Amino acid sequence: MEKRVTFSKWRIGILFAVPQLLLIFTFFYWPAGQAVYWSLTLQQPWGGGNIWVGLDNFRSILSNADYWNSITASLVFAGISTGLAMFIALVLAALTDRQLAGSRLYRVVLIWPYGIAAPALAMAFRFILAPEAGFMAVVNQVWPGFWDPGLDGTDAMASIIVAFSWKYVGYNFIFFLAAFQAIPRSLIEAAAMDGSGVIRRFWDIQFPLITPTIFFLLVINITESFQDSFGIVDIMTAGGPANATNLMVYKIYSDGFKGLDYSGAAAQSIILMLLIIVLTIFQFRFIERRVHYR
Amino acid sequence: MTMIKRGFAALAAGALSTALAMPAFAEPVKFDFWFGLSGDLARVVDTLCKNFNASQADYEVVCTSQGNYDATLQNTIAAFRAGKQPAVVQVYDVGTATMMLSGAYKPADKLMEENGYKIDYADYFPGIARYYATSKGEMLSFPFNSSTALLYWNKDAFSKIGKTEAPKTWEDVGADLKAMKDAGYECPMAINISANESWQLMEQFSAIHNQPIATKNNGYDGLDARLEVNKTKFVQYVTDLKKWYDAGLIKIKSKDLGQDMVQAFASGTCQVIMTSVGDHGTVGKTQKEGMHWDVAELPVYAGTERKNSLVGGASLWVLSGKSDAEYKGAAAFLNFIHDPKTALFWSTNTGYIPVTKSGFDYMKSSGFYDKAPYKGRETAIASLTASEPTEITRGVRLGNFTQIRAEFGTQMQAIFANKVSVQEGLDTLVKNGDAILDRFQQTYPGKTLP
């Protein structure tokens, strides 16, 4: 038996990992566990008495038509805004990657929107898209009643999609541009010398090489569109009109914080978490197959 | 629960150590007051707090705005669960039922009695007092900022159609709006149909017409009350509003659309609105130059015997779990606010009404209501005291009322966007509202409202 005091490798490993584990436990596992517990009880807002109700909260949520409407709205929002934000960012990144005059300036300008806080951005768009005062007022003068996000659910959905995409175009752009820049110039120059045009070079060389980035952004964008949309919805539509933009994350907030229904909100947040997990697994299983990692 | 208890223990220990460490000249006892007003109104509250602190040397109130009513209640609940609650908190009218079942407060009348203050509760306007009192009449919280809804009308536009008085019945309103439209006014009347306007549209209308919002006397008699606005006169009212909206006599104005109804009225764009007397000052300050306007009581349907309108605004609750010294301070603070002179200061600077008869008389005798910018505000008192409160007009006491109001906004939007008929929308409002009430009742099994 050795008498020397030594630290085995795994002990040191644990020692270094402890602070991190502690943080993750305090700020993730513990609250998540708490949410699970709350979702199985009826919490009195001021504390004092909690009633065990088992799965009743889930039953009542899933039998509520408003909740299904909220799931549909979230999926529509996630699908369209992610598609829009990624497509526009990809086109812009492809264009600025080329040796254009002033491309440094374009880059800075395009990256900016992501730096704007969601509430400030939402305020700006609320102004721009106001039917009576903003830019759309002009359109409404030509076609009266064309744009009415205050009563028309489709218009309201369109406004939050535009605001959200606007923000994520900036974010996606940074990644796409980095991906394009990582492609060796020689590859593209060689193709150019062989006589292939811009479009051809994009589809055959650049696009396959940036698929890992596309996949990464797809996962991030979809996840964020479920979670980060909150600020925009709160300021632009507050879930209205008639629940048309009452996305899942916003419904959790309004039921839990405004309505003081902590248990119902906890149950909803667990459903949202499960939905995001399922969507992410789905993406990894079916979309990642088509990604070429270098 | 244990955390709260530990919090109490810590607080008690803290109080003890400060007591032991007291120097010869005692520092004033500090206590917290959280409130939900912001902007201009928050500055008035801050001045009020400074005046209180300057008025005596024993206590110091620390006033903190939490931004809005919702946030104030949320933050207070979070603080309470952590054992760090303020001594006094401002809670909006619709939070009353939730507060009453919280078990987290010290009844205001008991607090005053224990600390030797004699308050004449009969001095409060009954319509205001009963909103915050138990069914036996004990005052659990003190009314603070109170208001009621009024009809704001543009005299210039009405004189164009040959009228010198505000419409008294809804039948007249319909005819007048039509006449104004024919006279070329683009927006005869503006309304908003989001959650908060439930106050003007559903709650005030129902009270004035003595129509219930829910069974069990609007919830005063039990947590098993359920909504019934889909079969009262309210159905006729929404039908008329929708009809006038379709005919272009009413426009929907809200901040999201670029201009809220108060701005629309003050700028002369829209000729009639219904809003809180609290907006009286704003209209006066922002109105189009030379515009003539006045306020009147909300109209009723022909043949209706008018009842008192409902109080809106918020009241002050004293929370449990504080030290005796802090309670002494809180009691002194409530007594200060109750003073007629404070009422005059408060009402002059905000537009809210005095909540006591003595406050109102004091303001009348000081000539307040004869002065130009404040003239008309006495109409709010007339509206609130139009009758002795009935079982239905003393208030609305429903759990989770914030969510019910949200549901009101949702269904009104669906009705006005032609997604559902008026009856269908109101039926859904009742169905979903009942589910909310049901849930509230389940959360507090075996409990009854005090």
HADDOCK unambig.tbl for C-alpha pairs under 7 A between the chains (distance, minus, plus):
assign (segid A and resid 42 and name CA) (segid B and resid 443 and name CA) 5.78 0.50 0.50
assign (segid A and resid 43 and name CA) (segid B and resid 443 and name CA) 6.81 0.50 0.50
assign (segid A and resid 44 and name CA) (segid B and resid 443 and name CA) 6.08 0.50 0.50
assign (segid A and resid 45 and name CA) (segid B and resid 77 and name CA) 6.96 0.50 0.50
assign (segid A and resid 46 and name CA) (segid B and resid 77 and name CA) 5.76 0.50 0.50
assign (segid A and resid 46 and name CA) (segid B and resid 81 and name CA) 6.55 0.50 0.50
assign (segid A and resid 46 and name CA) (segid B and resid 102 and name CA) 5.73 0.50 0.50
assign (segid A and resid 47 and name CA) (segid B and resid 81 and name CA) 6.46 0.50 0.50
assign (segid A and resid 48 and name CA) (segid B and resid 1 and name CA) 6.36 0.50 0.50
assign (segid A and resid 126 and name CA) (segid B and resid 256 and name CA) 6.87 0.50 0.50
assign (segid A and resid 130 and name CA) (segid B and resid 256 and name CA) 6.61 0.50 0.50
assign (segid A and resid 130 and name CA) (segid B and resid 257 and name CA) 5.10 0.50 0.50
assign (segid A and resid 130 and name CA) (segid B and resid 258 and name CA) 5.50 0.50 0.50
assign (segid A and resid 131 and name CA) (segid B and resid 257 and name CA) 5.70 0.50 0.50
assign (segid A and resid 131 and name CA) (segid B and resid 258 and name CA) 6.96 0.50 0.50
assign (segid A and resid 132 and name CA) (segid B and resid 257 and name CA) 6.11 0.50 0.50
assign (segid A and resid 132 and name CA) (segid B and resid 258 and name CA) 5.63 0.50 0.50
assign (segid A and resid 133 and name CA) (segid B and resid 258 and name CA) 5.32 0.50 0.50
assign (segid A and resid 150 and name CA) (segid B and resid 257 and name CA) 6.41 0.50 0.50
assign (segid A and resid 151 and name CA) (segid B and resid 413 and name CA) 6.20 0.50 0.50
assign (segid A and resid 151 and name CA) (segid B and resid 417 and name CA) 5.66 0.50 0.50
assign (segid A and resid 152 and name CA) (segid B and resid 417 and name CA) 6.79 0.50 0.50
assign (segid A and resid 240 and name CA) (segid B and resid 410 and name CA) 6.91 0.50 0.50
assign (segid A and resid 241 and name CA) (segid B and resid 410 and name CA) 6.50 0.50 0.50
assign (segid A and resid 241 and name CA) (segid B and resid 413 and name CA) 5.83 0.50 0.50
assign (segid A and resid 242 and name CA) (segid B and resid 410 and name CA) 4.14 0.50 0.50
assign (segid A and resid 242 and name CA) (segid B and resid 411 and name CA) 6.21 0.50 0.50
assign (segid A and resid 242 and name CA) (segid B and resid 413 and name CA) 5.22 0.50 0.50
assign (segid A and resid 242 and name CA) (segid B and resid 414 and name CA) 5.27 0.50 0.50
assign (segid A and resid 243 and name CA) (segid B and resid 410 and name CA) 6.27 0.50 0.50
assign (segid A and resid 257 and name CA) (segid B and resid 74 and name CA) 6.51 0.50 0.50
assign (segid A and resid 258 and name CA) (segid B and resid 70 and name CA) 6.17 0.50 0.50
assign (segid A and resid 258 and name CA) (segid B and resid 402 and name CA) 6.95 0.50 0.50
assign (segid A and resid 259 and name CA) (segid B and resid 400 and name CA) 6.05 0.50 0.50
assign (segid A and resid 259 and name CA) (segid B and resid 402 and name CA) 5.98 0.50 0.50
assign (segid A and resid 259 and name CA) (segid B and resid 403 and name CA) 5.31 0.50 0.50
